[in-house]
């Protein structure tokens, strides 16, 4: 039986000094049994000019990524960034900034500097918007993030009536949703969990049935042994070997209570958001999701967050196309660079 990994200190970097510098060095990062048990990888060499394309697949979830070393990520020009800053400032004083929303106790409940507001166009029977006081969508301060997570937990406590943990879902779109003002969607689904959560649970059960081991513990261990992980006590953050899009980061941690996010999990989540928002240029769009999985036969209940950098869709810089929708995700950023930035963000927190 494989148990969840533990750390000897509250903060631990699992990035080894001899870590591979590139995803293309597959012989160095795929040599560990934990990595080989979960991931397939191959390198194709093309010429002229000589270049490598590395393809990585999680053979259990079937998530796959293609890394082309010659591919460069299209970044906005200075004028485009100025345009985005102006759009963000122009929307200050939006409906979410309106003082009426912060005094209307019938429409909203408050937790610190965040409020839970009933959405006008919900997509789930039990659904709320969590809106922070600050307009800035890139305010990932401890106070703002803490208020949003506290409000989410409080709403889930009040709305949950016999729903299993896997029914809860938090979706947070930064600079790529319907409003620039930061906000998250929190839902409790009926009948069955969200599709992504259902797939994750099915993968974990299939893995455990086939191997006798806990999928989540082995997934974390694989990224540790590859040199892509950081730790805060029992919580782990890692740059994904098979990201669904640019700079994907996972945060995984045990839950002491149902639908709760521990302090170490929150610290890693904040470091992850900061590492994505402070890369290259300011104000990239970010997709983040948080969900809970029940204790399976060989493990404890866990909270899981997944985050990706979506580029700049508000500036007309598309980053999601038919390959990401139906094929293999095409990724420009090396996961080992992502892991290094995550480590620096955590150390600077």
Buried (B, 14 or more C-beta within 10 A) or exposed (E): EBEBBEBEEEBBBBBEEEBBEBBBBBEBBBEBEBBBBBBBBEBEEEEEEEBBBBBBBBBBBEBBBBBBBEBEBEEBEEEBBEBBEEBBEEBEEEEBBEEEBBEEEEEBBBBBBBBBBEEEEEEBEBBBBBBBBBBBBBBBBEBBBBBBBBBBBBBBEEBBEEBEBBBBBBBBBBBBBEBBBBBBBBBBBEEEBBEEBEBBBEBBEEBBEEBEBBBBBBBBBBBBBBBBBBBBBBBBBBBBBBBBBBBBBBBBBBBEEBBBBBEBBBBBBBBBBBBBBBBEBEBBBBBBBBBBBBEBEBBBBBBBBBBBBBBBBBBEBEBBEEEBEEEBBBBBBBBBBBBBBBBBBBEEE
